Amino acid sequence: MSSVDTTTPAPYEKLAADAATTKKRRPTNRPPWMEKPPFWLTALKTITLAIIMLMMVLPLFHVFAVSFSSYKDVLAGGLILFPRNPTLAAYEAIFNGGIVVRALQVSVGLTLFGTLAQMIFTTTMAWGLSRPGVPGSRAILFIVLGALLFAPGIIPMYLVIKELGLLNTYQALVLPGLISSFNLVIVRQFFMNLPQDLIDSARIDGASEWHIFWNIAVPLSKAVLAVVALFYAVAIWNNFFNATLYLTDATKWPIQVVLRQYVLQGTDIASAADTPSNQPLPPARTLQMAIVVVATVPILIVYPFLQKYFTRGVLTGAIKG
C-alpha cells in the first residue's frame, strides 16, 4: 500500500501561494489618490481641517456669547466665548423695539415669495429650452448666455427700475433676479438628461406637456431643484445692496439693511431697541451681536433640511468609477 506524501502541497495550493507572494511583491498600478495615505499625511490633514474649523467656529461662538452676555461681562472686556452671566436682555430689547421684528418679517416674506416666483419662472423656462423642436429656443438660449456673460451695470439697472415705477417697492428686489442665467443653465441641463423613453411613453399614454413636466420631470429633479432653491433663498436673504438702492422707506428695510445700518454704519442702536422704564438698555455691543444672530440663524435653520438634496444635486452627473 503506497503512502501519500503530505509534505508536498497540491498543485493548486502551490499556485495560490505563488500568486499571493507575487501580489505582495508586485507594486500596484492604482493611481496615487487611491492608495492609503501615510499616517503623517492623515495627521497633517486633520490638523489643517481642525485649524480651519476653529477659524470659522470661534467668531460664531463669540458673536453668540456676546449676544447673551450681561452688562458686567461686556464691561470686563476680553474675548467672550461663554457668557458668565447669560441673559436674554438684548433679544428682549431688540424685539420690543419693533424695527428688527418688522425687518425680519420683510426678509422672511421676500425670501419665501421671491424664491417661489424665481423657481416657477426658472423651471418652466428651463423645461421649454430643454425640449427639442421648440421654435426660437436656440436664440433664447444665446440671449440667456449673453446675459450671463454681460451683466448690466448699477446705473442702467436703476434707471430701468425707476422707469418701471418699481422704486420703493418689494418687486424691485425680486424682479431683476427673477431668472438667474446660471441656475437656468443648470436646471436645463438636468432636464435634458432625463430618460427620453420615459417622456415618450408618457406622451403615448396621452399625457400633456404640463402633465409630463409636473408629474414626471419635477419629481425626478428634486435634488437639483432643492439646490437651486437654496441658492435663490440665500441670495435674497443676504441681499442688502439692492434694498439700499431701491428702498427709501426705512419701514420696508429687510433685516440685512438693518444689520448694516446699526452694526456697520454705527447708527444709534438705541433707536432699534426698547426696554421697560425701570431697566437699563443693554450695551450697544450686545445689541449689535443680537441683531447679527437674528439675521443669521433663520438661514442656518433652513440649510440642514436641504443638506441631503444639496449633496445629491452636487453629485448628479458625476462620473462613476
KOLMARDO-531530 format. One line per 3 residues: for each residue x negated, y, z of N, C-alpha, C. Coordinates in Angstrom, 2 decimals, m for minus. Each point is the difference from the previous one (the first is absolute). Layout:
X Y Z X Y Z X Y Z | ...
//
This chain:
m0.86 m1.21 0.00 0.86 1.21 0.00 m0.88 1.24 0.00 | 0.14 0.85 m0.98 m0.87 1.18 m0.13 0.46 1.11 0.92 | m0.98 0.70 0.54 0.30 1.13 0.90 0.02 1.30 m0.80
0.85 0.95 0.44 0.13 1.30 m0.66 m0.93 1.01 0.68 | m0.77 0.70 m0.78 m0.91 1.01 0.54 0.78 1.25 0.37 | 0.21 0.19 1.30 0.79 1.14 0.48 m0.82 1.27 0.09
m1.31 m0.09 m0.16 m0.84 1.19 0.12 0.01 0.83 m1.28 | 0.32 m0.62 m1.11 0.00 0.71 m1.28 1.38 0.59 m0.25 | 0.12 1.29 m0.16 1.33 0.59 m0.21 0.56 m0.40 m1.35
1.32 m0.01 m0.07 0.68 m0.30 m1.25 m0.32 1.08 m1.02 | 0.14 m0.29 m1.27 m0.35 0.99 m1.03 0.77 1.30 0.13 | 1.32 m0.08 0.27 0.76 1.24 0.09 m0.37 0.81 1.23
m0.42 m0.68 1.12 m0.44 0.72 1.18 m1.33 0.71 m0.26 | m0.87 m0.64 m0.77 m1.28 0.62 m0.33 0.20 1.21 m0.89 | 0.94 m0.10 m0.94 0.28 1.15 m0.87 0.58 1.17 0.79
0.89 m0.32 0.96 0.59 1.07 0.81 m1.06 0.68 0.86 | m0.94 m0.80 0.54 m1.06 0.59 0.82 m0.91 0.88 m0.85 | m0.34 m0.46 m1.22 m0.84 0.82 m0.88 0.71 1.30 m0.39
1.31 m0.09 m0.24 0.74 1.21 m0.39 0.05 0.99 1.15 | 0.19 m0.50 1.23 0.03 0.90 1.15 m1.34 0.66 0.21 | m1.11 m0.77 m0.17 m1.33 0.58 0.16 m0.26 1.06 m1.07
0.39 m0.32 m1.24 m0.20 0.98 m1.08 0.81 1.26 0.22 | 1.24 m0.15 0.54 0.86 1.16 0.26 m0.58 0.89 1.07 | m0.65 m0.60 0.99 m0.62 0.79 1.06 m1.21 0.76 m0.51
m0.76 m0.62 m0.88 m1.23 0.62 m0.46 0.24 0.99 m1.14 | 1.04 m0.28 m0.81 0.21 0.82 m1.19 0.65 1.33 0.39 | m0.52 1.09 m0.44 0.62 1.29 0.32 1.34 0.14 m0.72
0.93 0.64 0.65 1.33 0.21 m0.58 m0.06 1.10 m1.05 | 0.93 m0.10 m0.94 0.08 0.98 m1.07 1.11 1.02 0.23 | 0.53 0.06 1.21 1.05 0.96 0.29 m0.57 1.41 0.06
0.84 1.01 m0.33 m0.50 1.39 0.08 m0.29 0.40 1.43 | m0.83 1.03 0.19 m0.43 0.36 1.36 1.16 0.38 0.93 | 1.06 0.64 m0.55 1.07 0.44 0.88 0.88 m1.15 0.51
m0.19 m1.21 m0.58 0.73 m1.17 0.48 m0.79 m0.82 1.01 | m1.26 0.34 0.18 m0.82 m0.69 0.98 0.32 0.49 1.41 | m0.22 m0.84 0.97 0.21 0.40 1.38 m1.07 1.00 0.41
0.39 1.20 0.44 m1.00 1.02 0.32 m0.81 m0.39 1.24 | m1.22 0.46 0.10 m0.80 m0.29 1.20 0.56 0.73 1.21 | m0.48 m0.41 1.16 0.53 0.54 1.26 m0.28 1.49 0.13
m1.19 0.43 m0.40 m0.35 1.42 0.16 0.88 0.89 m0.87 | 0.37 m0.50 m1.19 0.86 0.79 m0.87 1.42 0.10 0.57 | 0.50 m1.10 0.56 1.32 0.03 0.64 0.01 0.95 1.19
m1.08 m0.04 0.79 m0.08 0.91 1.15 m0.07 1.45 m0.44 | m0.74 0.27 m1.08 m0.10 1.38 m0.51 1.35 0.50 m0.49 | 0.74 m0.86 m0.71 1.34 0.39 m0.45 0.92 0.27 1.18
m0.07 m0.85 1.01 0.86 0.19 1.18 m0.30 1.31 0.70 | m1.28 0.30 0.17 m0.37 1.25 0.66 0.43 1.21 m0.82 | m0.19 m0.07 m1.31 0.39 1.11 m0.87 1.50 0.25 0.05
0.78 m1.08 m0.10 1.46 0.14 0.07 0.45 0.51 1.36 | m0.68 m0.43 1.06 0.35 0.47 1.33 m0.26 1.50 0.15 | m1.12 0.46 m0.57 m0.31 1.44 0.07 1.03 0.80 m0.79
0.36 m0.48 m1.19 1.01 0.70 m0.80 1.35 0.03 0.71 | 0.36 m1.11 0.63 1.26 m0.06 0.73 0.02 0.99 1.16 | m1.12 0.07 0.73 m0.07 0.95 1.11 0.08 1.45 m0.49
m0.63 0.28 m1.14 0.06 1.35 m0.56 1.42 0.39 m0.39 | 0.81 m0.98 m0.36 1.38 0.29 m0.38 0.95 m0.02 1.20 | m0.25 m0.89 0.94 0.95 m0.20 1.10 m0.22 1.01 1.13
m1.25 0.34 0.29 m0.27 0.90 1.12 0.67 1.38 m0.17 | m0.08 0.64 m1.17 0.74 1.28 m0.12 1.51 m0.16 0.19 | 0.54 m1.12 m0.48 1.43 m0.22 0.18 0.34 m0.20 1.47
m0.81 m0.75 0.71 0.20 m0.17 1.43 m0.10 1.34 0.74 | m0.95 0.81 m0.45 m0.19 1.30 0.65 1.24 0.89 m0.19 | 0.55 0.00 m1.21 1.20 0.80 m0.26 1.16 m0.48 0.86
0.22 m1.30 0.06 1.09 m0.54 0.82 m0.23 0.31 1.47 | m1.23 m0.17 0.46 m0.28 0.22 1.43 0.21 1.46 0.39 | m0.44 0.93 m0.84 0.18 1.42 0.32 1.47 0.37 0.00
0.77 m0.58 m0.91 1.43 0.34 m0.05 0.74 m0.46 1.25 | m0.51 m1.02 0.69 0.63 m0.49 1.23 m0.70 0.51 1.26 | m0.98 0.86 m0.15 m0.78 0.47 1.14 0.72 1.14 0.71
m0.31 0.14 1.28 0.58 1.07 0.80 m0.87 1.26 m0.11 | 0.49 1.07 0.59 m0.73 1.26 m0.04 m1.35 m0.14 0.69 | m0.06 m0.77 1.06 m1.25 m0.20 0.74 m1.01 m0.78 m0.82
0.43 m1.01 m0.73 m0.91 m0.80 m0.82 m0.61 0.83 m1.12 | 0.79 0.86 m0.63 m0.51 0.82 m1.10 m0.99 1.03 0.51 | 0.28 0.60 1.14 m0.92 0.99 0.56 m1.32 m0.62 0.42
0.01 m1.29 0.35 m1.25 m0.67 0.40 m0.97 m0.11 m1.17 | 0.50 0.04 m1.23 m0.86 m0.05 m1.18 m0.53 m1.39 m0.27 | m0.90 m0.11 m0.95 m0.58 m1.27 m0.36 0.85 m0.77 m1.01
m0.52 m1.14 m0.40 0.71 m0.86 m0.95 1.03 m0.82 0.76 | 1.25 0.19 m0.33 1.09 m0.70 0.68 0.44 m1.16 m0.88 | m0.20 m1.21 0.50 0.46 m1.20 m0.69 1.15 m0.67 0.74
0.05 0.17 1.31 1.08 m0.55 0.81 0.42 1.07 1.00 | 1.23 0.51 m0.09 0.43 1.05 0.92 0.07 m0.51 1.44 | m0.57 0.77 0.91 0.02 m0.40 1.41 1.37 0.24 0.63
0.65 1.05 m0.43 1.34 0.30 0.52 0.96 0.14 m1.19 | 0.43 m1.12 m0.57 0.83 0.08 m1.21 1.34 0.68 0.27 | 0.44 0.76 m0.98 1.26 0.73 0.10 0.59 0.20 m1.39
1.30 0.15 m0.06 0.71 0.24 m1.26 0.41 1.46 m0.14 | m0.66 0.88 0.76 0.40 1.41 0.00 m0.17 0.62 m1.37 | m1.05 m0.35 m0.73 m0.24 0.60 m1.32 1.09 m0.40 m0.98
0.40 m1.26 0.01 1.04 m0.46 m0.91 1.36 0.60 0.37 | 0.27 0.10 1.28 1.25 0.64 0.42 0.04 1.45 m0.44 | m1.14 0.68 0.07 m0.04 1.42 m0.37 0.23 0.20 m1.50
m0.68 m0.80 m0.84 0.15 0.21 m1.44 1.36 m0.48 m0.50 | 0.58 m1.01 0.63 1.32 m0.44 m0.42 1.10 0.95 0.48 | m0.23 0.65 1.12 0.96 1.00 0.47 m0.10 1.30 m0.80
m1.17 0.24 m0.61 m0.16 1.23 m0.76 0.84 0.06 m1.25 | 0.29 m1.14 m0.61 0.87 m0.04 m1.16 m0.72 0.04 m1.32 | m1.15 0.67 m0.09 m0.69 0.13 m1.28 m0.53 m1.35 m0.48
m0.63 m0.75 0.89 m0.58 m1.29 m0.37 1.10 m0.99 m0.35 | 1.09 0.00 0.76 1.10 m0.93 m0.29 0.61 0.29 m1.36 | 0.23 1.26 m0.30 0.57 0.36 m1.29 m0.96 m0.36 m1.14
m1.28 0.27 0.19 m0.98 m0.35 m1.03 m0.10 m1.51 m0.19 | 0.12 m0.74 1.09 m0.05 m1.46 m0.10 1.21 m0.53 m0.76 | 1.16 0.56 0.24 1.20 m0.39 m0.74 m0.14 0.31 m1.48
m0.58 1.15 m0.32 m0.22 0.36 m1.41 m0.94 m0.99 m0.67 | m1.08 m0.35 0.68 m0.97 m0.93 m0.59 0.60 m1.38 m0.20 | 0.75 m0.48 0.97 0.62 m1.32 m0.13 1.01 m0.01 m1.15
0.82 1.05 m0.09 0.96 0.07 m1.09 m0.66 0.09 m1.37 | m1.03 0.84 m0.10 m0.72 0.11 m1.26 m0.66 m1.32 m0.39 | m0.58 m0.68 0.96 m0.68 m1.26 m0.30 0.98 m1.07 m0.46
1.14 m0.11 0.68 0.98 m1.03 m0.36 0.63 0.27 m1.36 | 0.59 1.17 m0.15 0.70 0.30 m1.25 m0.98 0.23 m1.16 | m1.14 0.62 0.28 m0.99 0.21 m1.05 m0.58 m1.30 m0.51
m0.34 m0.91 0.91 m0.54 m1.30 m0.42 1.04 m0.79 m0.78 | 1.26 0.04 0.45 1.06 m0.71 m0.72 0.16 0.54 m1.42 | 0.04 1.32 m0.15 0.14 0.60 m1.33 m1.20 m0.32 m0.88
m1.20 0.07 0.55 m1.19 m0.29 m0.79 m0.05 m1.46 m0.43 | 0.41 m0.90 0.88 0.00 m1.41 m0.36 1.03 m0.30 m1.08 | 1.17 0.63 0.07 1.03 m0.23 m1.02 m0.50 0.44 m1.37
m0.54 1.20 m0.09 m0.45 0.52 m1.29 m1.24 m0.76 m0.49 | m0.91 m0.34 0.90 m1.22 m0.69 m0.42 0.29 m1.40 m0.50 | 0.82 m0.76 0.72 0.26 m1.38 m0.39 0.83 m0.08 m1.28
0.98 0.85 m0.13 0.83 m0.05 m1.21 m0.80 0.42 m1.24 | m0.82 1.03 0.14 m0.81 0.41 m1.15 m1.06 m1.05 m0.32 | m0.59 m0.60 1.02 m1.00 m1.04 m0.24 0.62 m1.21 m0.67
1.23 m0.34 0.38 0.67 m1.14 m0.64 0.28 0.31 m1.47 | 0.46 1.21 m0.30 0.25 0.35 m1.38 m1.25 0.01 m0.85 | m1.12 0.48 0.57 m1.26 0.03 m0.76 m0.64 m1.38 m0.13
0.39 m0.92 0.85 m0.59 m1.34 m0.06 0.72 m0.93 m0.97 | 1.20 0.37 m0.45 0.77 m0.86 m0.90 m0.42 0.25 m1.45 | m0.25 m1.05 m0.76 m0.37 0.17 m1.41 1.20 0.45 m0.82
m0.29 0.82 m0.99 1.04 0.43 m0.92 0.76 1.24 0.43 | m0.38 0.64 1.10 0.68 1.21 0.43 m0.49 1.16 m0.85 | 0.89 0.73 m0.66 m0.45 1.11 m0.88 m0.70 1.10 0.79
m1.14 0.42 m0.50 m0.74 1.10 0.61 m0.75 m0.35 1.27 | m0.04 m1.28 0.39 m0.67 m0.37 1.25 m1.50 0.26 m0.06 | m0.60 m0.21 m1.16 m1.45 0.22 m0.12 m0.33 1.49 0.13
0.79 0.86 m0.61 m0.24 1.44 0.10 0.20 0.48 1.43 | 1.03 m0.51 0.66 0.25 0.39 1.40 m1.14 m0.47 0.88 | m0.52 m1.19 m0.26 m1.12 m0.51 0.78 m1.23 0.87 m0.17
m0.26 0.49 m1.20 m1.14 0.89 m0.21 0.21 1.33 0.74 | 1.25 0.47 0.06 0.28 1.22 0.75 m0.26 m0.23 1.48 | 0.38 m1.16 0.50 m0.23 m0.33 1.41 m1.50 m0.05 0.29
m0.75 m0.64 m0.86 m1.45 m0.06 0.19 m0.64 1.38 m0.12 | 0.56 0.84 m0.88 m0.50 1.36 m0.10 0.25 0.79 1.27 | 1.17 m0.20 0.60 0.28 0.66 1.28 m0.92 m0.51 1.11
m0.41 m1.26 m0.12 m0.94 m0.55 0.99 m1.39 0.60 m0.14 | m0.40 0.28 m1.23 m1.35 0.54 m0.23 m0.05 1.51 0.15 | 1.07 0.69 m0.39 0.01 1.46 0.00 1.12 0.49 0.91
m0.33 0.17 1.28 0.99 0.45 0.97 0.17 1.52 m0.09 | 1.21 0.51 0.19 0.21 1.45 m0.06 m0.64 0.70 1.19 | m0.34 1.26 m0.19 m0.61 0.77 1.08 1.02 0.51 0.99
m0.49 0.64 1.04 0.88 0.49 1.06 0.89 1.13 m0.50 | m0.58 0.95 m0.73 0.77 1.16 m0.46 1.07 m0.41 m1.02 | m0.32 m0.80 m1.04 1.08 m0.42 m0.91 1.11 m0.76 0.71
m0.37 m0.86 0.94 1.03 m0.75 0.72 0.86 0.92 0.85 | m0.61 0.99 0.62 0.78 0.95 0.81 0.95 0.80 m0.88 | m0.47 0.41 m1.17 0.87 0.77 m0.90 1.17 m0.83 m0.50
m0.25 m1.29 m0.25 1.09 m0.88 m0.43 1.03 m0.16 1.11 | m0.48 m0.23 1.23 0.92 m0.14 1.14 0.80 1.29 0.20 | m0.65 1.13 m0.18 0.69 1.28 0.17 1.05 0.22 m1.08
m0.33 m0.32 m1.25 0.95 0.19 m1.09 1.19 m0.93 0.11 | m0.20 m1.17 0.59 1.10 m0.94 0.20 0.85 0.34 1.22 | m0.39 1.01 0.75 0.76 0.40 1.18 m0.11 m0.97 1.16
m1.13 m0.68 0.11 m0.18 m1.01 1.05 m0.85 0.48 1.16 | m0.38 1.28 0.00 m0.76 0.51 1.13 0.84 m0.04 1.27 | m0.65 m0.37 1.08 0.65 m0.08 1.31 1.08 m1.06 0.04
m0.19 m1.06 m0.79 0.91 m1.15 0.03 m0.82 m1.27 0.16 | 0.66 m1.03 0.52 m0.70 m1.27 0.18 m0.24 m0.71 m1.33 | 0.79 0.34 m1.01 m0.23 m0.62 m1.31 m1.38 0.33 m0.55
m0.53 1.15 0.37 m1.33 0.38 m0.49 m1.09 m0.91 0.53 | 0.26 m0.71 1.09 m0.99 m0.90 0.58 0.08 m1.41 m0.58 | 1.10 m0.31 m0.69 0.21 m1.36 m0.51 m0.07 m0.06 m1.52
0.63 0.94 m0.67 0.11 m0.07 m1.46 m1.34 0.05 m0.72 | m0.98 0.83 0.40 m1.29 m0.01 m0.74 m0.70 m1.35 0.01 | 0.20 m0.79 1.02 m0.62 m1.33 0.05 1.00 m1.11 m0.11
1.10 0.25 m0.71 1.06 m1.00 m0.09 m0.49 m1.29 m0.64 | m0.87 0.11 m0.99 m0.57 m1.18 m0.66 m1.52 0.18 m0.01 | m0.68 m0.84 0.73 m1.46 0.00 m0.01 m0.50 m0.84 m1.16
m0.83 0.58 m0.84 m0.51 m0.72 m1.16 m0.77 m1.25 0.40 | m0.78 0.11 1.06 m0.79 m1.14 0.47 0.90 m1.14 0.45 | 1.00 0.31 0.84 0.92 m1.03 0.48 0.84 m0.57 m1.14
0.36 0.86 m0.96 0.79 m0.47 m1.14 m0.77 m1.02 m0.81 | m1.26 0.25 m0.24 m0.82 m0.95 m0.76 m0.13 m1.32 0.74 | m0.16 0.05 1.32 m0.12 m1.23 0.79 1.28 m0.83 m0.09
1.15 0.63 0.21 1.27 m0.72 m0.02 0.29 m0.52 m1.41 | m0.29 0.80 m1.02 0.22 m0.45 m1.37 m0.84 m1.23 m0.32 | m1.25 0.00 0.41 m0.86 m1.14 m0.27 0.50 m1.24 0.72
0.53 0.17 1.19 0.54 m1.14 0.73 1.24 m0.55 m0.70 | 0.87 0.88 m0.47 1.19 m0.44 m0.71 m0.37 m0.75 m1.28 | m1.06 0.43 m0.66 m0.41 m0.67 m1.24 m0.52 m1.40 0.25
m0.47 m0.27 1.23 m0.53 m1.33 0.32 1.06 m0.96 0.51 | 1.26 0.44 0.07 1.06 m0.91 0.42 0.22 m1.07 m1.06 | 0.42 m1.20 0.39 0.20 m1.07 m0.99 1.05 0.38 m1.05
m0.41 0.05 m1.23 0.92 0.37 m1.08 1.06 m1.06 m0.21 | m0.34 m1.27 0.26 0.99 m1.07 m0.17 1.16 0.17 0.96 | m0.29 0.47 1.20 1.07 0.22 0.98 0.94 1.11 m0.46
m0.56 1.07 m0.55 0.82 1.11 m0.50 0.82 m0.44 m1.21 | m0.62 m0.78 m0.89 0.72 m0.47 m1.19 1.14 m0.93 0.38 | m0.23 m0.87 0.97 1.07 m0.90 0.43 1.15 0.76 0.63
m0.31 1.09 0.72 1.06 0.82 0.57 0.81 0.68 m1.10 | m0.66 0.44 m1.05 0.72 0.62 m1.12 0.89 m1.02 m0.71 | m0.50 m1.22 m0.15 0.80 m1.05 m0.63 1.26 m0.28 0.81
m0.12 0.07 1.32 1.15 m0.22 0.88 0.95 1.18 0.03 | m0.32 1.08 m0.72 0.90 1.14 m0.08 m0.29 1.12 0.97 | m1.17 0.00 0.65 m0.33 1.05 0.96 m0.33 1.29 m0.73
0.49 1.10 0.55 m0.30 1.31 m0.57 m1.39 0.46 0.42 | m0.48 1.09 m0.61 m1.32 0.52 0.34 m0.05 0.45 1.44 | 1.08 0.63 0.48 0.04 0.43 1.40 0.00 m1.20 0.94
0.72 m1.06 m0.36 0.03 m1.20 0.83 m1.39 m0.63 0.07 | m0.68 m0.06 m1.13 m1.35 m0.57 m0.01 m0.94 0.84 0.87 | 0.12 1.31 m0.12 m0.88 0.88 0.77 0.26 m0.13 1.50
1.25 0.05 0.40 0.33 0.08 1.42 m0.08 m1.36 0.69 | 0.40 m1.07 m0.69 0.08 m1.31 0.63 m1.18 m0.92 m0.29 | m0.83 0.37 m0.95 m1.15 m0.85 m0.34 m1.31 0.76 0.19
m0.13 1.16 m0.67 m1.28 0.71 0.03 m0.30 0.58 1.39 | 0.99 0.66 0.60 m0.25 0.62 1.31 m0.31 m1.02 1.08 | 0.78 m1.12 0.15 m0.38 m0.98 1.03 m1.38 m0.62 m0.21
m0.40 m0.18 m1.26 m1.32 m0.57 m0.25 m1.12 1.01 0.20 | 0.34 1.26 0.15 m1.01 1.06 0.10 m0.01 0.66 1.38 | 0.49 m0.69 1.01 0.08 0.61 1.34 m1.38 0.43 0.51
m1.01 m0.79 m0.29 m1.33 0.32 0.53 m0.52 1.32 m0.56 | 0.00 0.13 m1.32 m0.54 1.21 m0.61 0.90 1.20 0.29 | 1.32 m0.20 0.06 0.90 1.11 0.30 m0.18 0.48 1.43
m0.28 m0.92 0.93 m0.26 0.41 1.38 m1.28 0.83 0.09 | m1.01 m0.38 m0.76 m1.25 0.76 0.00 0.21 1.40 m0.57 | 0.72 0.08 m1.12 0.26 1.30 m0.62 0.86 0.87 0.92
1.00 m0.60 0.65 0.83 0.75 0.95 m0.84 0.53 1.16 | m0.96 m0.81 0.45 m0.88 0.47 1.06 m0.85 1.17 m0.47 | m0.50 m0.06 m1.21 m0.77 1.12 m0.55 0.84 1.27 m0.06
1.22 m0.12 m0.48 0.88 1.16 m0.10 0.33 0.56 1.39 | 0.33 m0.89 0.93 0.40 0.46 1.34 m1.15 0.71 0.71 | m1.19 m0.56 m0.08 m1.15 0.63 0.65 m0.31 1.34 m0.63
0.11 0.09 m1.33 m0.27 1.26 m0.69 0.99 1.08 0.42 | 1.29 m0.35 0.08 1.00 0.99 0.41 m0.20 0.39 1.46 | m0.26 m0.97 0.85 m0.14 0.29 1.43 m1.21 0.89 0.27
m1.09 m0.23 m0.69 m1.22 0.76 0.27 m0.11 1.29 m0.81 | 0.94 0.25 m0.89 m0.10 1.16 m0.87 0.38 1.27 0.76 | m0.93 0.90 0.12 0.28 1.29 0.64 m0.28 1.17 m0.94
m0.84 m0.24 m1.03 m0.40 1.10 m0.86 1.17 0.54 m0.81 | 0.77 m0.90 m0.62 1.15 0.45 m0.77 1.04 0.69 0.89 | 0.14 m0.48 1.23 0.96 0.63 0.90 m0.42 1.42 0.36
m1.29 0.22 0.17 m0.46 1.36 0.30 0.15 0.92 m1.21 | m0.01 m0.56 m1.21 0.15 0.81 m1.20 1.46 0.34 m0.29 | 0.88 m0.99 0.14 1.36 0.14 m0.49 1.02 0.31 1.09
m0.33 m0.22 1.27 0.96 0.23 1.07 m0.42 1.25 0.79 | 0.80 1.03 m0.12 m0.26 1.23 0.75 0.78 0.07 1.30 | 1.01 m0.83 0.13 0.81 m0.05 1.21 m0.65 m0.96 0.98
m0.40 0.50 1.17 m0.68 m0.84 0.98 0.89 m1.09 0.56 | 1.32 0.19 m0.04 0.90 m1.03 0.51 0.05 m1.23 m0.90 | m0.53 0.09 m1.20 m0.02 m1.13 m0.94 m1.35 m0.69 m0.05
m0.92 0.40 0.83 m1.33 m0.60 m0.04 0.04 m1.46 0.44 | m0.73 m0.89 m0.70 m0.17 m1.37 0.49 m1.04 m0.04 1.11 | m0.17 m1.15 0.58 m0.85 m0.14 1.18 m1.46 0.29 m0.32
m0.44 m0.28 m1.23 m1.40 0.23 m0.32 m0.33 1.49 m0.06 | 0.95 0.82 m0.45 m0.23 1.44 m0.01 m0.03 0.54 1.42 | 0.89 m0.50 0.86 m0.03 0.39 1.41 m1.31 m0.41 0.64
m0.47 m1.19 m0.32 m1.29 m0.47 0.51 m1.12 0.93 m0.43 | m0.02 0.37 m1.25 m1.04 0.91 m0.50 0.12 1.37 0.63 | 1.21 0.47 0.18 0.21 1.35 0.52 m0.46 0.13 1.44
0.31 m0.99 0.82 m0.26 0.12 1.44 m1.31 m0.65 0.44 | m0.57 m0.87 m0.83 m1.24 m0.68 0.38 m1.19 0.59 m0.73 | 0.12 0.22 m1.30 m1.14 0.50 m0.78 m0.02 1.52 m0.10
1.16 0.61 m0.21 0.04 1.44 m0.17 m0.07 0.76 1.32 | 0.22 m0.68 1.11 m0.12 0.66 1.30 1.19 0.87 0.38 | 1.18 m0.25 m0.60 1.19 0.75 0.40 0.33 m0.31 1.45
0.56 0.98 0.70 0.33 m0.17 1.41 0.89 m1.22 0.19 | m0.53 m1.01 0.67 0.70 m1.25 0.17 1.20 0.14 0.93 | 0.02 1.05 0.80 1.11 0.17 0.93 1.33 0.19 m0.72
m0.02 0.49 m1.24 1.24 0.19 m0.74 0.60 m1.31 m0.46 | m0.78 m1.08 0.00 0.51 m1.30 m0.42 0.34 m0.89 1.17 | m0.13 0.49 1.23 0.26 m0.81 1.19 0.88 0.77 0.96
0.65 m0.75 0.88 0.87 0.61 0.98 0.06 m0.92 1.21 | m0.03 0.58 1.17 0.09 m0.73 1.26 0.97 0.71 0.92 | 0.52 m0.70 1.00 0.84 0.69 0.98 m0.74 1.14 0.66
0.76 0.97 0.50 m0.60 1.21 0.57 m0.87 m0.28 1.21 | 0.25 m1.08 0.71 m0.78 m0.29 1.20 m1.23 m0.85 m0.28 | m0.30 m0.31 m1.28 m1.15 m0.82 m0.34 m0.91 0.77 m0.95
m1.31 m0.09 0.22 m0.93 0.70 m0.91 m0.11 m0.72 m1.33 | m0.38 0.73 m1.02 m0.18 m0.59 m1.33 m1.30 m0.80 m0.02 | 0.00 m1.21 m0.55 m1.24 m0.78 m0.08 m1.06 0.75 m0.79
m1.26 m0.39 0.14 m1.09 0.67 m0.75 0.22 m0.09 m1.50 | m0.51 1.01 m0.70 0.17 0.05 m1.46 m0.62 m1.21 m0.67 | m1.14 m0.46 0.52 m0.66 m1.16 m0.60 0.87 m1.25 0.12
0.66 m0.18 1.13 0.88 m1.15 0.18 1.19 0.07 m0.94 | 0.57 1.19 m0.17 1.12 0.17 m0.92 m0.41 m0.27 m1.44 | m1.19 0.45 m0.38 m0.48 m0.23 m1.36 m0.19 m1.49 m0.27
m0.60 m0.72 0.94 m0.20 m1.43 m0.18 1.33 m0.75 m0.02 | 0.98 0.47 0.74 1.33 m0.62 m0.02 0.65 0.17 m1.36 | m0.17 1.17 m0.62 0.54 0.20 m1.35 m0.70 m0.91 m1.00
m1.31 m0.18 0.16 m0.75 m0.91 m0.88 0.54 m1.42 0.11 | 0.29 m0.44 1.22 0.53 m1.35 0.21 1.38 m0.13 m0.63 | 0.85 1.00 0.20 1.35 m0.05 m0.57 m0.06 m0.03 m1.53
m0.97 0.69 m0.59 m0.12 0.02 m1.45 m0.66 m1.25 m0.57 | m0.65 m0.79 0.85 m0.74 m1.17 m0.48 0.72 m1.31 0.26 | 0.65 m0.12 1.15 0.56 m1.28 0.42 1.07 m0.54 m0.94
0.94 0.81 m0.51 1.06 m0.59 m0.84 m0.53 m0.77 m1.21 | m0.97 0.54 m0.70 m0.51 m0.71 m1.17 m0.83 m1.21 0.42 | m0.60 0.03 1.19 m0.72 m1.17 0.51 0.95 m1.11 0.38
1.21 0.35 0.41 1.00 m1.01 0.35 0.52 m0.70 m1.25 | 0.15 0.74 m1.08 0.54 m0.57 m1.24 m1.02 m0.92 m0.66 | m1.27 0.32 0.08 m1.02 m0.74 m0.75 m0.04 m1.49 0.32
0.05 m0.45 1.27 m0.08 m1.45 0.26 1.11 m0.81 m0.66 | 1.18 0.58 m0.18 1.09 m0.74 m0.61 m0.25 m0.23 m1.50 | m0.83 0.84 m0.61 m0.31 m0.15 m1.43 m1.36 m0.63 m0.23
m0.68 m0.41 1.08 m1.36 m0.51 m0.13 m0.04 m1.27 m0.85 | 0.93 m0.93 0.23 m0.02 m1.25 m0.76 0.25 0.25 m1.48 | 0.92 0.93 m0.32 0.24 0.34 m1.39 m1.19 0.74 m0.60
m0.66 0.82 0.82 m1.16 0.74 m0.49 m1.12 m0.95 m0.39 | m0.29 m0.99 0.84 m1.04 m0.97 m0.31 0.34 m0.81 m1.23 | 1.27 m0.43 m0.09 0.42 m0.79 m1.15 m0.03 0.83 m1.28
0.38 1.26 0.10 0.00 0.85 m1.19 m1.40 0.31 m0.49 | m0.94 0.16 0.94 m1.39 0.26 m0.41 m0.61 m1.20 m0.70 | 0.35 m1.21 0.48 m0.58 m1.22 m0.57 0.73 m0.45 m1.26
1.12 0.61 m0.32 0.75 m0.41 m1.18 m0.82 0.25 m1.26 | m0.10 m1.01 m0.80 m0.76 0.14 m1.24 m1.49 m0.26 0.16 | m0.44 m0.33 1.21 m1.42 m0.28 0.20 m0.38 m1.33 m0.65
m1.26 m0.16 m0.30 m0.49 m1.23 m0.63 m0.15 m1.05 1.07 | 0.61 m1.15 m0.21 m0.09 m1.11 0.94 m1.03 m0.99 m0.49 | m0.86 m0.44 0.93 m1.02 m0.96 m0.37 0.36 m1.40 0.40
//
